[in-house]
Amino acid sequence: MIKAVAGVDIGSLTAKAVILDHRGEVLASSIIPAGIVNEKTAEVSLHKALRHAHLSSDDLAFVVTTGYGRTLVKFGNKNVTEISCHARGAHYLLPAVRTVIDIGGQDSKAIVLDSKGKVVNFTMNDKCAAGTGRFLEVMARALGVELEDLGPLSLQSRNPAQVSSVCTVFAESEIISLASKNVSKVDIIAGLHESIGRRIVGMAKGVGVRPTVMMSGGVAKNQGIVQVLNRMLGTDMVIAPEPQIVGALGAALFALEEVEGAPTKAVVTSAPVARSRQLEGQKQPA
């Protein structure tokens, strides 16, 4: 009997790893800043998760890599696209999910799934960092606020500023101009979120949004953007317990399928969604 398998998602800003046991249950996970995307970053993330699980690399029967830097990793047994991995991870967490909106460090995507968690349709913006985690980092720095404060600050706004661009260069110039006109930071941030929302919703509607909708990726931790997307989509999205590891979880599920020979079953069979839009479930170690 195998002890464990792993999925490693190497993004542009973070590297994530998930360890599953032979039953498909999560043993541990990790998220670390990527810095320069390379194999070393992926190894650090994987070994951190292994330590949480009290395992070593010798205990792993199979490793699947995914994400921006998946082809850079040589220790993996197989690499799978992030589209497929996000779909698989979302379905595992909640089988009722039919649409995944993922906003990561450097790209955004909308994925439509069938009842078995397979990809029916998708669209992806990976040509520029507009509206992604990298974009929000630049905007936070320009405004002199912490990245994690963008969401709470935007919720204080009663009059969001008009921000027409989500191009990083033009948006930065635009918010500097707004600040010089004494527009408050909370209104500027709220305006940025509105601009991002319009872009993401336009992309998602292009593939046909179907309920239930789950949001994954680091930007899902920004409650300001979540609120904007909920309003624009006319839905109440489900947010995974740790939205940054959904892709790594999907990769781990593909790894388990390789060694077990059959698709893994979802562990959540109903849709218990808390008022905070957090999916009720097992907490993962950071």
Secondary structure, 3 states (H helix, E strand, C coil): CCCEEEEEEECCCEEEEEEECCCCCEEEEEEEECCCCCHHHHHHHHHHHHHHHCCCHHHEEEEEEECCCHHHCCCCCEECCHHHHHHHHHHHHCCCCCEEEEECCCCEEEEEECCCCCEEEEEEECCCCCCCHHHHHHHHHHHCCCHHHHHHHHCCCCCCCCCCCCCHHHHHHHHHHHHHCCCCHHHHHHHHHHHHHHHHHHHHHCCCCCCCEEEECHHHHCHHHHHHHHHHHCCCCEECCCHHHHHHHHHHHHHHHHHHCCCCCCCCCCCCECCCCEECCCCCCC
